[in-house]
């Protein structure tokens, strides 16, 4: 079943005559075409991709069947005419996307039409990935893995954090990435205690170097983290690293369709709390797709949701000791009925950069 058909079924259940889609990732998910200027209008019998001349030729070639590409002189006027022609009385919109000012403008100009927030109707559709989506994410991750393997051949204590991030990004681009999934993190020494630290121009500090990075391919993201030692790792560093790795392995062994998102988090958290209480300050993981952070969330607070076959999630326990160092190890996996398929192939032994 195509996303367009599924959305129309939701429209019926929500008693909507049409849905206006403004979120760029939702537009790409539904239409198969990525663009940054325009909207989708989904009616019960028709679907329009409305944009400008810059995207016309590509949209007509790449958009899924069922979409008519329109390049009107006035987009709002086109919307008004299309809604009137279809007899629309209830128009759905993404409440998390439409600004207050835009909502006011739509309400004033679309007389006789009730605007209805569809909530997470499209977001929940995106949670379970199709075979095509999984293949694109797997390709993105293969690029990310290859970039890390290449980096290890040139990584040196004399490099700066900025240089490490630049090397990863250059190599991902050269290997086929269309862009970065997010801003690359490469932080060393005391800065590795910052889960989302910003790379600095200073030479790499002794201690841990944590690198969190990902490629984008076909619009879909990858996400991985590896931590290495700059210099010889002492006994304390080795113990901390092994604790993080043990926590991740336990979580990976636990994951499969039907298990609780909260229990997945707690499986890893219990191991870390026993050795390093209070140092694992974020959730175990998150969904990945067109956005780098999507549902489901592998969080101790996510008590209601269970994993489904086709979910793609990260598994990224970490330990962060303020003023000293931190360590995170992250893989990205596809949830299956009896377990997982781990898309991340990079080595996870503690590597020392001497």
N, C-alpha and C positions, 0 to 999 in steps of 0.2 A: 504494500500500500504506500503510495507516494505521500510526502508531507502535505501537499495541497489537499488530497482527499481526506487525510486525517484531520486537518484543520477544519474542513467543511463539516465533518461529522461533529466536531466540537462546537462549531457555529450553531448547528441545530440544537444541541443539548443546552446551549446558552441562550437560545431563542434570539439569535442575532441574524440580521439580514446581510451584514457585511463586516469586514474587519480591515482597518487601516493599519499597515505595518510600517513603522518608522525606524525600528532598530536595524542597523546595518547587517549584523550577524544573522538576525532572524530573516532578513530579506534574502541573504545568500542561501540560508538553509532551505527556505521555501521555494526560491526561484532557480537556484543553481548558479546565480550570477552575482558577483561581488561588485557593488557600486556604492558611491558615497554621496550621491546627490539625487534625491527623489523618494519615492514610496511605492509600496505594493498596495493595491486595492483588491481584496478578495471578496467577490460577490458569490451568490449561490450558483450562478451559471457561468460567470465570466471571472477572469483574473487579469489585472492590468499591472504591468511594470512601467511606472511613470518616471522618466528621467529627462536628461537633456541630450543634445546632439553628440556630446563627447562619448557617450556610452551606446548610442543607438545601434551601430553596426555590430559591435561585440555582443550586445544584449540579444539582438535578433539571432545571432549564431549560437550563443551559449545558454540562454535561458531554457528551462525545462518546457516541455510541451504543456499546453494549457494556459500559457501566459502570452498576452498580447502586449507588445512594446509600444508605448505611446510617448511622443515628444511634443506635448502641446505648448502653445505660446504662454498660456496661463495655467499652471498646475492646479491652483485652487479652483479656478473656473471649471476645469476638466472634472475635478472631483465632484463639485456640485452637480454638474450635468449627469455624470455617471450614476450618482446616488439617486437623483430625481428620476432618471430613466428606469432604474431598477426598482423604484418604489421603496427605497430603504427607509425604515423608521427607527431601527436600532443598529447603531454603528459601534462596533467594538474597537478599542484602542489599547495600546500598552501603557498602563498607568505609570510604570516605572521609567518610561521614556519621554512621554509628552510633558513638557514644562507647564507650569501654571499659566503663564502668559499665552502659550499656544492653545491650551485647553479653552481658555477664555475666548480666544479668537475663533476657534472652531465652533464653539457654542453660539457665539453671536451670529456667525455667517451661515451656519447650517440649520436654518429655521425648520422646526417640525421634526428634527431628528434627535433622538436621545443618544447621548454618548455613554458607552458602557465599558468600564475597565475590565479587560479579560484576564488580569492578574498574570499568573505564570503559565497560562495555557500553552504558549509556544515553547517556553523554557522546558516544561516537563516533556514535551515531544522530543526535544533535543537530547534529553538525558541518555536514552538508549540508542546506541550508535548502530547504523546499518553496516553491512559488510563493506560498502564503498568507503564509508567514513573511517572505519577501523583501518582499512588499507592505507588511507591518506595519513592517518596519525602514525601508523607503523613506519611509513616512509619518512615522515618528519623525525621520528625517533632514531631511525637508522642513520640519518644525517647527523644528528646530535651525538650519537655514539661514536661515529667515525671522526667527528671533530675532536672529541676528547682523546681518542687514541692518537691522533696526530699531535695534539697539544703535548702529550706526555713525552714525545720525542724531542721537544724544544724547551720544555718548562725548566726554568732555572731560578735559583734564589736571587739572582741579580735583576730579574724582571720586576716591574712595578705591577700593582694590581690592575691598573688601567691597561697595561700591555697584555696581561693575561686575558682580560675580557675582550680586548681587541683581537687577539689571536683566535679565540674561540669564535667570535662573530665572523671574522674573515674566513675561517675554515668552513663554517656552516654555509656561508654564502657561496664559497667556491664549490662546495659539495652539492649545491642545488637548492638551498633554502631560498624562498622568495622573500624572507625577512626574518626578524627575530620574534619569537613568541612573546617576549617581555624583555625588559632591560636586564642585561646580564649582570649577575652578582659574582664578584671575585674579591673576597676579603680574607685577610691573613692576620695571624697573631691575635692581639686583643680584639681587633675588629671582627674576627670570626665569631665572637659572642653575640654579634648583631645579626639576627636571622635574615633581615633584609637590608644589610649594609650596602653602602655605595662604594665602588672601587675608587681607590686613592692613587695619587701620583707617587707615593712613597715606595721604596723597594719592599719586597715581600718580607714580612716579619717572620722570625722563627716561631714555630708552633704549628697550628693547623692553618691550612688554606682551604676555604670552602668556596666551591664554584657551583652556582645554580644558573642553569641556562637552558635554552630550548630553541628549536627551529620552527618555522612555519612553512607548511607545504600544502598547496591546494586550499589555502585558507584555514587549515587545521594546525593545531599547536602540539608541540611536544614539551616535556618538562623533565629534567633530571638534575640531581645534585650529587656531586662527589667531593669528598674531603680528603686531602693528602697532607702529609707532614712536610714542612719546610725544615730541613735538617733532620737529625736523628731523633726519632720519637722515644721519649722516656717511658718508664713503666706506667706512670699515671695517664699519659696520653693513650697508650696502648689499651689500658683497661677501659677508658672512656669510649674509645672507638669501638671496641668489642661489645660494649654494652649497647651502643646505638645499633650496631649490626645485628646483635641478638634480638633486639626489640623489633627490628624490621623483619627479620626472618620469621619470627613468631607471628607477626601480622600477616605476612605473605602466605604462611601455611594455613592461617585461619580463614582467609578470604575465599568466598564462593557465593554463588547466587543464594539468596534467602537469609544470609546472616545480617545481624543488626549493625548499622553504621557505628553506633555508639560502642558496641562490644568490640568491634574491630579496633577502634581507638584505644580502648582500655586494655586490650591484649598486649599492645606495645607499651602503653603507659605504665602498667604495673611493673614491668621489668626495669624501666628507667627510674621510677619512683623509689624502688627498693635500693638502688645504688646511689642515685643522685636526686634526692627529693627536691621538687620545686624548680627543676631546671628545664623541663619540657613544656614550654609556654604556649605552643600553638597546637592545632589539631593534627591528627595523623595524616590527613590528605584531603584531596578535593577532586571533583570531576574535571576532565579536560576535553575540549572540543574546539569549536570555533573561537570560544573564549578560553583563556588560560585558566580561569577559575569558574567552574560551573558546578551545578549539583550533579551527584550527591556529595555531601560533605561527610568525611569520616571524622566525626567529632563526638566527644563524650556527651555533648549536649543534644546530639541528634538522636533522640530516643525512639522516634516513631518510624523512621525510614529504614528499609532493608535494601540490600544490594540486589540488582537484577542482572541477568545475563545480558551482555551488551553495554553495561556501564564501563567506562574507562576512568580509572582513578589513580592518583598518586599515592605512594606509601613512603612517607618522609619523616620518620622520627628524628629528633635532634636533642642535643644537650648543649646548654649555653651557660657558661660560668662567667658572670660579669667581671670585667677587668682582667680576665685570664685568656680564655679561648672558647671556641664552640665547634661543634661537629654535627653535620646532617648528612644522611644518606638517603637518596630518593630514587625510586624506580616508578615506572608507569605501567599499569597492568590492565588487561581486559578481563572483566569478570565473566566466568563461565559457570555452567551448572555444577560441575564437580570440583572447581578450583579456579585457577587463573591462567592466563597467558601473559607472561612477563615480556613486555616490548623492549625493555632496557637490557642491553647485553654487556655493558661496560663492566670491567672488573671491580670488585669491592674489597679486595685485600688492602691493608694499609700501605700505601706507597710513600716512600721517603725520597724527597728531592734533595740531594746532597750537593 
